[in-house]
Amino acid sequence: VLGAGVLAEVQRDMARTRLPYWISPAPQEAGSTRVGKLSADQWRSFCSIHLVVTLVRIWGPSDPESRFHKMLQNYMDLVTAVKIASMRTMTPARISSYNLHMDRYLKNLLELYPQVNLSPYHHLSCHFGELLQRFGPTHAWRCWIFERINYKLQEIPTNKKFGTYDC
């Protein structure tokens, strides 16, 4: 969807952007096969900071009826919904805002990309507002620590055979 030109612009903007020390930066060549897997924190900074900066800069000034502007609006709905869902405090107004942005994101996703097949995660996102209402902010019940453990386990060299051990 982005293409090599836009990705090059993202990488140029990344080189000029200073992040606060508490934000894990994405690799300078994010999007390249040379980088390998990104961590969850790297994905978060790449998607919610770097892509936003570049896409707003290059697509924001376009005609509001253009495809690029609609793609930007769609992406911003996704980023806004994720930001709201990740907040450390939750209110009924925030849950309503999450639902609004996520519903609009999904509706426009299908219009902009009719070839896309929605996944179970898209369906889950439709019910996420209910989870926020029942359980409160996600920091109280998310499973990031298990993602970290999975990441560390993937770094362990194995022989890919269950139940055996190589020294």
C-alpha positions as CSV (number, residue, x, y, z in Angstrom):
1,V,0.0,0.0,0.0
2,L,2.8,2.5,0.9
3,G,5.3,1.6,-1.7
4,A,9.1,2.2,-1.7
5,G,8.8,5.9,-2.2
6,V,6.7,6.5,0.9
7,L,8.8,4.1,2.9
8,A,11.9,6.0,1.9
9,E,10.2,9.2,3.1
10,V,9.4,7.6,6.4
11,Q,13.0,6.6,6.9
12,R,14.2,10.1,6.1
13,D,11.7,11.5,8.6
14,M,12.8,9.0,11.2
15,A,16.4,10.2,10.8
16,R,15.3,13.8,11.6
17,T,13.0,12.9,14.5
18,R,14.1,12.9,18.1
19,L,12.1,10.7,20.4
20,P,11.9,11.0,24.2
21,Y,14.2,8.5,25.9
22,W,11.3,6.4,27.2
23,I,10.1,5.5,23.7
24,S,11.7,2.5,22.0
25,P,12.7,3.6,18.6
26,A,12.0,1.6,15.5
27,P,15.1,0.5,13.5
28,Q,16.1,3.2,11.0
29,E,15.5,0.7,8.1
30,A,12.1,-0.5,9.3
31,G,10.2,-2.0,6.5
32,S,13.3,-3.6,5.0
33,T,13.9,-7.3,5.1
34,R,17.4,-6.6,6.5
35,V,15.9,-5.5,9.8
36,G,14.1,-8.7,10.7
37,K,11.3,-8.9,13.3
38,L,10.3,-5.8,15.1
39,S,9.4,-5.9,18.8
40,A,5.9,-4.7,19.9
41,D,7.4,-1.4,21.2
42,Q,9.2,-0.9,17.9
43,W,6.0,-1.6,15.9
44,R,4.2,0.9,18.2
45,S,6.6,3.7,17.6
46,F,6.9,3.0,13.9
47,C,3.1,2.9,13.4
48,S,1.9,5.6,15.9
49,I,4.7,8.1,15.5
50,H,6.9,7.7,12.4
51,L,4.1,6.7,9.9
52,V,1.8,9.4,11.3
53,V,4.5,12.1,10.9
54,T,5.3,11.1,7.3
55,L,1.8,10.3,6.1
56,V,0.3,13.5,7.4
57,R,3.2,15.5,5.8
58,I,2.8,13.9,2.3
59,W,-0.9,13.0,2.2
60,G,-2.4,15.5,4.5
61,P,-2.3,18.4,2.0
62,S,-4.0,16.4,-0.8
63,D,-7.6,16.9,-1.9
64,P,-10.0,15.6,0.8
65,E,-11.7,13.5,-1.9
66,S,-8.5,11.9,-3.1
67,R,-7.6,8.3,-2.4
68,F,-4.5,9.3,-0.5
69,H,-6.4,11.6,1.8
70,K,-9.0,8.9,2.4
71,M,-6.2,6.4,3.2
72,L,-4.7,8.9,5.6
73,Q,-8.1,9.4,7.4
74,N,-8.6,5.7,7.6
75,Y,-5.1,5.1,9.1
76,M,-5.6,7.9,11.6
77,D,-8.9,6.3,12.7
78,L,-7.0,3.1,13.4
79,V,-4.1,5.0,15.2
80,T,-6.7,7.0,17.3
81,A,-8.6,3.9,18.3
82,V,-5.4,2.1,19.4
83,K,-4.2,5.1,21.3
84,I,-7.6,5.4,23.1
85,A,-7.6,1.6,23.9
86,S,-4.1,1.9,25.3
87,M,-4.8,4.8,27.7
88,R,-4.1,4.2,31.4
89,T,-7.5,5.5,32.4
90,M,-10.8,4.8,30.8
91,T,-14.1,6.7,30.7
92,P,-17.4,6.1,29.0
93,A,-16.6,9.0,26.6
94,R,-13.3,7.3,25.7
95,I,-15.0,4.0,25.1
96,S,-17.5,5.7,22.8
97,S,-14.7,7.5,21.0
98,Y,-12.9,4.1,20.5
99,N,-16.0,2.5,19.1
100,L,-16.6,5.5,16.7
101,H,-13.0,5.4,15.4
102,M,-12.8,1.6,15.1
103,D,-16.2,1.3,13.4
104,R,-15.3,4.0,10.9
105,Y,-11.8,2.4,10.3
106,L,-13.4,-1.0,9.5
107,K,-16.1,0.5,7.3
108,N,-13.6,2.6,5.3
109,L,-11.1,-0.2,5.2
110,L,-13.6,-2.3,3.2
111,E,-14.4,0.6,0.9
112,L,-10.7,1.5,0.3
113,Y,-9.5,-2.1,0.0
114,P,-12.3,-4.3,-1.2
115,Q,-9.9,-7.2,-1.8
116,V,-9.0,-7.4,1.9
117,N,-10.4,-10.2,3.9
118,L,-11.2,-9.3,7.5
119,S,-9.6,-11.4,10.2
120,P,-10.9,-12.5,13.6
121,Y,-8.9,-9.6,15.1
122,H,-11.0,-7.2,13.1
123,H,-14.1,-8.9,14.6
124,L,-12.6,-8.8,18.1
125,S,-11.9,-5.0,17.7
126,C,-15.7,-4.5,17.3
127,H,-16.2,-5.9,20.8
128,F,-13.2,-4.3,22.4
129,G,-15.2,-1.4,23.7
130,E,-17.2,-3.9,25.8
131,L,-14.0,-5.3,27.2
132,L,-12.8,-1.8,28.1
133,Q,-16.2,-1.2,29.8
134,R,-16.1,-4.4,31.8
135,F,-12.4,-4.6,32.7
136,G,-11.1,-1.1,32.6
137,P,-7.8,0.1,31.1
138,T,-5.9,-2.5,29.2
139,H,-2.7,-2.1,31.3
140,A,-4.5,-4.0,34.0
141,W,-5.2,-7.1,31.9
142,R,-3.0,-7.1,28.8
143,C,-0.5,-9.8,28.3
144,W,2.7,-7.9,27.1
145,I,4.9,-9.9,29.5
146,F,3.9,-13.1,27.7
147,E,4.8,-11.5,24.4
148,R,8.2,-10.6,25.9
149,I,8.7,-14.1,27.1
150,N,7.7,-15.5,23.6
151,Y,10.2,-13.2,22.0
152,K,13.0,-14.4,24.3
153,L,12.0,-18.0,23.7
154,Q,12.2,-17.5,19.9
155,E,15.9,-16.4,20.4
156,I,16.8,-19.8,21.8
157,P,18.4,-22.1,19.1
158,T,16.4,-25.3,18.8
159,N,16.5,-28.3,16.6
160,K,12.8,-27.9,15.8
161,K,12.0,-31.3,17.2
162,F,9.5,-31.6,20.1
163,G,10.7,-33.6,23.0
164,T,14.4,-33.8,22.2
165,Y,17.3,-31.9,23.5
166,D,20.6,-31.1,21.6
167,C,23.7,-29.9,23.5
